[in-house]
Amino acid sequence: MSEQIVHLTEAAALQIKDMMKENNETDAFLRVSVKGGGCTGLSYGMGLDHEVKEDDILLEQHGLKLVVDKISAPILSGTSIDYKQSLLGGGFTIDNPNAIAACGCGASFRTAKAAGTPERC
């Protein structure tokens, strides 16, 4: 199951590696998580980290190490993270098949099993 929690596209992995190199973080890994908050109740977290915790699941894709905590894992199961470049710039996109609703700005979501605690927008 651990390989199916989060799928990182090659474009996303390359962008993260470039960001790591620019910030002298070549020994870091990507932490992907879900936390309560946002208009719809849950929001994504993505950032570089150096500490693997006891409840983390360690993955490796496209030569990049990433970590998902065991609480976030079922909510993220099957999620794909991509990086898209356009004339106006670039950004990461997250496609979570478990999300049943999202706020208008797309910054938060909820699933059938995990609603989180919505905040005022």
C-alpha positions as a LaTeX table, in Angstrom:
\begin{tabular}{lrrr}
\hline
Residue & $x$ (\AA) & $y$ (\AA) & $z$ (\AA) \\
\hline
Met1 & 0.00 & 0.00 & 0.00 \\
Ser2 & 2.78 & 2.49 & 0.84 \\
Glu3 & 3.78 & 2.96 & $-2.82$ \\
Gln4 & 0.17 & 3.92 & $-3.63$ \\
Ile5 & $-0.25$ & 6.60 & $-0.95$ \\
Val6 & 1.19 & 9.46 & $-2.98$ \\
His7 & 2.39 & 9.44 & $-6.58$ \\
Leu8 & 4.87 & 12.15 & $-7.45$ \\
Thr9 & 5.19 & 12.87 & $-11.16$ \\
Glu10 & 8.62 & 13.25 & $-12.67$ \\
Ala11 & 7.94 & 16.96 & $-13.27$ \\
Ala12 & 7.08 & 17.48 & $-9.60$ \\
Ala13 & 10.14 & 15.54 & $-8.43$ \\
Leu14 & 12.45 & 17.56 & $-10.70$ \\
Gln15 & 10.98 & 20.84 & $-9.43$ \\
Ile16 & 11.40 & 19.77 & $-5.80$ \\
Lys17 & 14.99 & 18.66 & $-6.43$ \\
Asp18 & 15.73 & 22.04 & $-8.06$ \\
Met19 & 14.23 & 23.86 & $-5.06$ \\
Met20 & 16.27 & 21.70 & $-2.68$ \\
Lys21 & 19.46 & 22.46 & $-4.60$ \\
Glu22 & 18.76 & 26.21 & $-4.70$ \\
Asn23 & 18.24 & 26.23 & $-0.93$ \\
Asn24 & 21.19 & 23.93 & $-0.09$ \\
Glu25 & 18.76 & 21.31 & 1.23 \\
Thr26 & 20.13 & 18.32 & $-0.69$ \\
Asp27 & 19.93 & 16.09 & 2.41 \\
Ala28 & 16.26 & 16.92 & 3.10 \\
Phe29 & 13.16 & 15.01 & 2.03 \\
Leu30 & 9.63 & 16.05 & 1.10 \\
Arg31 & 6.98 & 15.77 & 3.80 \\
Val32 & 3.39 & 15.54 & 2.52 \\
Ser33 & 0.59 & 15.79 & 5.06 \\
Val34 & $-3.00$ & 16.74 & 5.75 \\
Lys35 & $-4.06$ & 19.04 & 8.58 \\
Gly36 & $-7.34$ & 20.44 & 9.82 \\
Gly37 & $-8.30$ & 23.88 & 8.60 \\
Gly38 & $-9.29$ & 25.86 & 5.56 \\
Cys39 & $-12.81$ & 26.65 & 4.40 \\
Thr40 & $-13.76$ & 23.03 & 3.78 \\
Gly41 & $-12.03$ & 21.42 & 6.76 \\
Leu42 & $-8.75$ & 19.89 & 5.59 \\
Ser43 & $-5.70$ & 21.36 & 3.88 \\
Tyr44 & $-2.53$ & 19.92 & 2.38 \\
Gly45 & 0.92 & 20.44 & 3.78 \\
Met46 & 4.07 & 20.08 & 1.70 \\
Gly47 & 7.54 & 21.05 & 2.79 \\
Leu48 & 11.11 & 19.98 & 3.26 \\
Asp49 & 12.06 & 18.17 & 6.44 \\
His50 & 15.09 & 16.47 & 7.98 \\
Glu51 & 13.46 & 14.37 & 10.72 \\
Val52 & 11.66 & 11.08 & 10.14 \\
Lys53 & 9.20 & 10.45 & 12.96 \\
Glu54 & 8.13 & 7.11 & 14.41 \\
Asp55 & 4.71 & 7.18 & 12.71 \\
Asp56 & 6.06 & 8.16 & 9.26 \\
Ile57 & 5.94 & 6.09 & 6.09 \\
Leu58 & 9.08 & 6.64 & 4.01 \\
Leu59 & 8.76 & 6.45 & 0.21 \\
Glu60 & 11.17 & 7.06 & $-2.67$ \\
Gln61 & 10.12 & 8.16 & $-6.14$ \\
His62 & 12.23 & 9.52 & $-9.00$ \\
Gly63 & 15.26 & 9.57 & $-6.71$ \\
Leu64 & 13.46 & 11.76 & $-4.16$ \\
Lys65 & 12.61 & 10.67 & $-0.63$ \\
Leu66 & 9.20 & 11.62 & 0.69 \\
Val67 & 7.42 & 11.00 & 3.96 \\
Val68 & 3.74 & 10.69 & 4.85 \\
Asp69 & 2.56 & 10.33 & 8.44 \\
Lys70 & 0.23 & 7.42 & 9.24 \\
Ile71 & $-2.72$ & 9.69 & 10.06 \\
Ser72 & $-2.51$ & 11.47 & 6.67 \\
Ala73 & $-1.86$ & 8.27 & 4.69 \\
Pro74 & $-5.48$ & 7.06 & 4.32 \\
Ile75 & $-6.68$ & 10.55 & 3.37 \\
Leu76 & $-3.91$ & 10.86 & 0.75 \\
Ser77 & $-4.18$ & 7.31 & $-0.60$ \\
Gly78 & $-4.02$ & 7.45 & $-4.41$ \\
Thr79 & $-3.12$ & 11.15 & $-4.51$ \\
Ser80 & $-1.02$ & 12.45 & $-7.41$ \\
Ile81 & 1.22 & 15.51 & $-7.11$ \\
Asp82 & 2.29 & 17.20 & $-10.34$ \\
Tyr83 & 4.05 & 20.41 & $-11.30$ \\
Lys84 & 2.60 & 22.51 & $-14.13$ \\
Gln85 & 4.39 & 25.36 & $-15.89$ \\
Ser86 & 2.48 & 28.10 & $-17.73$ \\
Leu87 & 3.11 & 31.57 & $-19.12$ \\
Leu88 & 2.10 & 33.06 & $-15.77$ \\
Gly89 & 4.42 & 30.84 & $-13.76$ \\
Gly90 & 4.27 & 27.38 & $-12.31$ \\
Gly91 & 2.80 & 25.55 & $-9.40$ \\
Phe92 & 2.08 & 22.20 & $-7.85$ \\
Thr93 & $-1.26$ & 20.52 & $-8.42$ \\
Ile94 & $-2.72$ & 17.87 & $-6.15$ \\
Asp95 & $-5.26$ & 15.38 & $-7.43$ \\
Asn96 & $-6.79$ & 13.48 & $-4.51$ \\
Pro97 & $-9.40$ & 10.88 & $-5.52$ \\
Asn98 & $-10.70$ & 10.84 & $-1.93$ \\
Ala99 & $-11.72$ & 14.52 & $-1.93$ \\
Ile100 & $-15.49$ & 14.89 & $-2.32$ \\
Ala101 & $-15.63$ & 18.68 & $-1.87$ \\
Ala102 & $-13.24$ & 21.61 & $-2.12$ \\
Cys103 & $-13.52$ & 25.28 & $-1.33$ \\
Gly104 & $-13.82$ & 27.82 & $-4.14$ \\
Cys105 & $-10.13$ & 28.73 & $-4.08$ \\
Gly106 & $-9.07$ & 25.07 & $-4.01$ \\
Ala107 & $-6.94$ & 25.45 & $-0.89$ \\
Ser108 & $-8.94$ & 23.05 & 1.28 \\
Phe109 & $-11.03$ & 19.91 & 0.89 \\
Arg110 & $-12.89$ & 17.17 & 2.71 \\
Thr111 & $-13.34$ & 13.47 & 2.15 \\
Ala112 & $-16.27$ & 11.17 & 2.88 \\
Lys113 & $-14.47$ & 9.86 & 5.98 \\
Ala114 & $-12.51$ & 12.94 & 7.11 \\
Ala115 & $-14.17$ & 16.34 & 7.33 \\
Gly116 & $-11.68$ & 18.22 & 9.50 \\
Thr117 & $-12.61$ & 21.47 & 11.20 \\
Pro118 & $-13.53$ & 24.25 & 8.76 \\
Glu119 & $-12.28$ & 27.77 & 9.40 \\
Arg120 & $-13.80$ & 31.00 & 8.20 \\
Cys121 & $-12.45$ & 32.16 & 4.85 \\
\hline
\end{tabular}
